[in-house]
Amino acid sequence: MAESDPNSATILTRNGNTVTFRVPMAFVRRGGRKAIVASDGSTDSPGVITPRSRIDNTMIKALARAFRWQRLLDSGEYGSIAELADAENLNCSYVSRVLRLTLLAPDVIEAILDGRQPDKVTLKALILPFPAEWERQREILRSLPSH
């Protein structure tokens, strides 16, 4: 027979050999990964392990492409976005949208590379038109709807 205190998180058996901890929590998907959410809704409670980062390889590849393409244009290897798009066998419009990623605020780029970007910051959201002013970019990214 087990002894139990309804206000306690432990249950002890009569022989005292077994201790069971009951911790209310839920598992949720965030950015394609599972996270543990404590009963108070937080993911950073003591003892709760959360993913360290959410590195989005698709966004990192797009950033790398954008900066490589910008370097090719700046060096004069390609005279226009249309020439570059033809050489890469891609749509000119797509190349233009990806190239805009080079205008992102440095802290936004760093957060993406470190996997610290909010779940709502996706490549789909980033290739939409955005202002060149870094503070306005941050405001827009903060106001994106959650998925």
N, C-alpha and C positions, 0 to 999 in steps of 0.2 A: 504494500500500500504506500502510496506517495503522499508526502506532506506538501501542501500548496498554500500559499498566501496569495489571494487574488491581486493584491497590490504589489507583489514582488515579481521580479523577472526570473526568479529561479525556482526550481522544483527539486527537492531532495528526497531520495528514497530513504526508507527506514534504516537501511544499513549504512547510509551516508556515502556510498561509493559513486553515485551518479549525480551529476549536476547538469541541469538543462537550462539554458538561457533562452528566453523567448524575447525576440526583438522584433517589434512590428516594423515591417518595411515592405516595399514593393519594388519590382524590377520593371523598368521602363526602357523603351528604345529612344536613344538620343543620337542622331547623326549616324544611324546604322549600327550603333553599339548599344549594349545593355548597360544601364546604370542602376545603382541601388539608391532608392529614395527612402529616407527615414520617415517615420510616422508624422513628423512635423512638416514634411514637405521639402526639407533641405537635403542636399546631396553632400554637404561637407560637415556632417555631424561627427564627433569623435568616434573613431572606430569604423566609420563607413568608408569603404574604399570606392573611389570614383575613378573613371578613366583619366589618366594624366593629360592626354591631349587627343584631339580628333584631327589627325592629319588627313587632309583631303587631297589625295594624289592627283585627281583631275584638275583641281584649282592650281596646284603647284606646277603641273605640266603646262597649263595654260599661261601661267605667269612666266615660266621659262621660255615658252614659245614667243610670248609677247616681247620680252626683252631681247631675245635673239633676233627676231624680225626687226625690231627697232634699230639694233646694231647694224644689221644688213642694209637698212635704208640710210642710216646716218653715214655709213662708210661709202655709200655710192654704189655698192654692188648691185642694188636694184634702184631704179630711178623713180618708181612709184609703187603704190600698194597693189595696183593691178598687175604689174610685172612680178612682184613678189608672190601674189596669189596664184598666178599662172605657173610659176616655178614650183610652188608647193602643191600644185594641183588642188587648190581649194577655192571656194567662193570668195570673191573680193569683199563682200559684205561681212562674212565671218572673220576674215583677216582684220578688217577695220575694227570690228567689235572687240576682238581679242587684243589688238594693239592698244586700245584704250586702257587696258590694265596697267600699262606703264605709267599712267597718270594717277594711280592710286596713292594715297598718303603713305609715307614710309612705315608708319606704325601699323597700318592696316595690312600692308604686305608682310611685315614681320609677324604679325599675329597669325596670318594664314600659313606662313612657312613653319611656325612653331606649333600649329594646330590649336591655337587659342581663340580662333574666330567663333563667334556665336553660331549656333546651329542654323540660324536663318540666313547667314551669309554663305551663299552657294554660288557656283559659277553661273548658274542661270540668272541669279539676281545681279551679279557683277557685270555681265555683258550687256545689261540694259544701259541706256544712256545715264550718265551721272555727271555732276558738275566737276570742274577741274579744281575748285577750291577745296582744300583738304578738310576744313572744318565742316563745310556743307556735306561732303561725302560722309563724314562720321555721323552727322545728324541723320542722313538718309539711311545709313546702315543700321543705326540704332532703332529707327522707326519701321524697319521691315517687318511684315507680319510673320509670326512663328509658323512653323510647319506642323 
